[in-house]
Structures are given as C-alpha cells and as structure tokens.
Amino acid sequence: MTQRRSDLDRFTDRVTDYIAYRPSYPGELLQFFQQELGLTRKHAVADVGSGTGILAELFLENGNTVYGVEPNQAMREAAEVLLVDYDRFHSVAGTAEATKLEVGLVDFVVAGQSFHWFDPQAARTEFRRILGSGGWVALVWNSRRTKGTHFSTAYEAFLRRWGTEYREISGRYGAKGPLIPFFSSAPFERRSFPNRQIFDHAGLRGRLLSSSYIPGPDDAAYQPMLEALRELFDDQEQGGVVVMEYDTEVFFGRLDGE
C-alpha cells in the first residue's frame, strides 16, 4: 500500500519535474490584475504557497515587490535559485496560516495552485492581517481540462487508474465549497483564461511525475504506470506530441472588514 504523505512534504521529491514541466500562467492573467483589480508596479504582493516561484515571476516581471511564502524547504530553495536576479523577491519560510509578514504589508495576496492545501478559516484571518486597506485576494488554478479532446479524456482516465490520491486532491481544485467560508459574506467573482502545454513523451512523463498523487520510484506501481503512459502517448500523439489544455481560473474578492 502506498503511504500517504503529509501535505508539507509531498512535493519535496518532485521539485525538478515541477520546475521543468508545470504550466506557467497566460499573459491575460497579468492583464486581468492590471485592468480589473488596478495592479500597478507600486503594489506589494504576497504569493502564499509560492512553490518554485511560477506565479511570483509574473508579478516580478511587472516590477512588483513579491513575498514568496512557502513552507516546503526544497520548493522554497528552488524559487530562490530561479528568481535570484529579481531584487524585489523576498523568500519567506511561512504558511498560509502564519505567513510571518507584517501587519498591512501587502496590497494583494495571491495563491497559485495552492489554496486547496490551506485551512480556509485560519488563512482568511491571516490574509486579513497582512493586507492593507482595500487589498485584494486572488486564488488561481491552472485547471486541466478533463474532457473535450481524446487526449484529455484518456489522460483523465489514466490518472484515475494510477493516481493514489487523485480523486481526493483533484476535487479540491477551484472547488467553491471552501471558498464560501473563506470569503465569508464578502462577494467573490471568477474569471477564466485558456492555457495549454505541448508535450513530447519525455515532457508528458515529467508532467505526470510532478504530481503529488502519483506513485514514486519506490512504489511497485511506478514502472507499470510508466509503461502504461508510454502506451497512452503512442495511442494519442499527433505529430509526436500531445496537447494538454487548461482553464486558468481566478477567484477574487476583498475580505470582510476591508
């Protein structure tokens, strides 16, 4: 039986594949922050659950000061290496429930592909503490499309066959249930933007292995899983590649008391 890993440690051995094969965010996302939420380069951003810095880099390129709050040491150190040339990046060993940031320090709190690991009520209290007056919270997911193309359908079936905790974890992505108590009586909205990745077999393998719910090398299911992935790719590829499509979803609002 595959041992269940703690949420804190589950990505420690996935960092290399996470950096190389996880999707970035489309340019429309930054335009959304600028045009609808009034983001300027003067604003400070807390990227909570910042991982390897994928979302943080979007704001750093815009000239923002970004506090990357990440509890996993391996992912945090990877972000420090990848973002070393950005003077406005500050790496913080903290959690969503205890960021270690000062009161009212930031204008935006964002969370990319991470809110589903948070304690919603404790995170809400902490985000209110670190947000300045009128600050925004934006929760972002690259939600992989599970149908619409032959590959999307086949890959979803593959994950349901081989993913040890796939059903549980995937059900949290962009789920409105936890968002309602998080935002409380404050209204929140949703925006969505198309995104995609194109993979050869090696890329698809790396994307698979970046997932926390997939068996690792010490698991008896690991090699059979990779063999099944090879079969899936050979069956689905067109011109030597497959296309993984996403909806980049943003749930955003101001918290009570702002």
N, C-alpha and C positions, 0 to 999 in steps of 0.2 A: 504494500500500500504506500502511495506517495505521502510523505509527511507534509502537513500543512505548515507553511512558513509564516512568520509574523509579517504584518504589513510593513514594518520598518525595514526589514532585511530582504524582502522578496526581490528587489531589483539589484542587489549587490553583485550578483554574478551575471547580470545581464547588461552591464553598463556599456561594454564595447559595441554590442549589437544595437543597443538603444541609440547610441550616438550616430551610428552609421545608417540605420535603417528606419528609424521612426520618422513620420512625416513632419515637415515644418508647417508653418501657417501661411495661408494665402495673403497677398498684399491687400486684398479687400478688407482684411481684419483690421489692419492699422488704419485704413481709411475710415472704417466704421468708428473707431475710437476718436479719430480726429473730427469727423464731421457730425457725429451724433452725440458724443459724450464730451466734446470740447477739449480733447487732449492736445496739449502743446508741449514743446520740449522742456518747458519750465517745471512741469509736473513731476513729482516723485512717485515711483511705482513700487509696490511690494508684490513680488511674484512668489506666491506661497505654494510650497510643494514644487519648487522650481526645477528639480531634477538636474538634467545635464545642461540646462540653460536655453532650450529651444525657444520658448516663449519670451524669455528675458531678452534675447538678442533682438527680437523685433522692436522692443522699446529702446534698447541701447542704440540701435541704428537710427532711431528717431531723435537721439540726443538726450533721452531721459536719464535721470538717476534711478537705478534699479537696485532694490534689495532682494537678493535671491535667498529665500528662506527654505532650507531643505534639511530634513533630519538624517537622511541616509548619507553616510560619510563618503562612500565610493562615488555616488552621483554628484554630491556637492564638490568633491575634489575634481571630478571631470569637468564640471562647469567652470571652475576656477582656471583650469588649463585652457579650455576653449574660449573663454571670454577675457583672457589675460590682457588683451590690448585695449579693453574698454575701461577707462579710468573711472567711469561713473557706475561701475558694477561693484556691489558690496555683497560678499558671501556671508550668510548667517546660518549658524547651526541652531535651528529652531524648528518649531512645529506650527501647524495652523492654530493650535490651541494655546500656544505660548511662543510667539514669534521672536521675543526679546527685543522688539523695536520700541522706540519711544512713543509716548502718547502723541497722537495727532501728527505723526511724522510724514505720512504719505497722503497723496491725493487720490490714488487708485490702488485697490487691492485686486489682483488678478490671480487666477489659478488655472493652469493649463493641464488638462488630463490628470487632475489630482483631487478634485473636490470629493470624489467618491470614497477617498480614504479618510476624510475628516470626520470628526464629531461635529455635526452641524450646529448644535446649540453652543458648544464651547467655542467653535470657530467664529460664530457670529458675534459673541461677546468680545473676542479678541480683535476682530476686524473693526468693530465699532471703536475700540480703544485706540487703535493706531491710525484710523482715518481722520483727516482734517474735516472741518465743516463742509458739507456738501459733496463729500467724496463718493466715488463710485466703487461698486464691487462688480466684477465681471468673471464669470465662471465659463471656461472654454473647454470644449472637447473636439477632437478630430474623431467623429463617429463614423466608423467604417460602414459602408452600405452592405447589407446582408442579402440583398436581392436586387434584381434589375438587370443583371448580366449572368451568363452561365458561370463565369468565374466567381462572381460574388456569392452565388448560391452554393457552388461546390466548396468554396473555402469556408463558408459558414458551417456547412455540414462536417467538414474536416475538423474544425475546432470543437464542435460539439462531440465528435468522436474521441479526440485526443486531449482536449484541454481538461486538466484535472479539476479546476475550479471555474471553468469558463462561464457556465450558466450563472453562477452567483455573481461574479465580478462584472461581467458584461451587462447584467441587469441594472447595475448602478449608474452606468454612463448616461448622463443627461436625464436621469430619472427625476420627474417633477416632485415625487413624494418628499424626498429630503429637502428640496428647495423651498417648499411652502413653510415649514417651521424655521428654516434658515432666514428667509426674508421676513418672516412673521407677517404682520399686517401690511408691510410695505409692498407696493406693487413691483413686479419684475416683468421684464419682457424678454423675447427671444429673437435672435437673428441667425441666419444660416447662410453659408457661402460654400460653393463647391470646391473640392480639393481632390488631388489624386497623386498616386505614385505609380511608376512603371518599373517592373522588376524582371530581370532575368532569373534563372533558377537560383543562383547564389544570393541574389537580393531577396527573393521570396523566403529563402531559408533563413537569412539573417533577420528579416522582419518577423518571422514566426518565433525565432529564438529570443527576440527582445521581449516577448510577452511573459508576464509573471506566472501565468496559469499553465504554462507548457512544461512537460517533464524535462528535467535536466539530464546531463550526461550520465549520471549515476543511476538513473531510473531504468528499469528493464524495458520500459515502453519507448525509450529515446530512439534507438536505432530503427525499430519498426515504424515509428512515427515519421522519421526522415525518409524512409523508403516509400511510405505512403505519400509523402509530399512530392517526391520525385515523380510518382505516377500521376498525381494531381496536376503538376506542372505540365508534364508531357501531354496530358489529355486536353489541357485548357490553353496552352500557349498559342499565340498567333504571331508569326514573325520572330519567334524566340523570346517573347515577353508576355507578361500578363499585366493587366491594369487593375490596381486596387483603388476604388473610388470611396471618397469620404464626403460627409457634410460637416464642415467646421461650424459647430453650434456655439452660440454665445448667449448665456442667460445673465441679465444685468439689471441692476437697480441700486437704489440707495437704501440703507438700513434704517430701521426705526430710530427716531431721535436725532436724525441728521438735520 
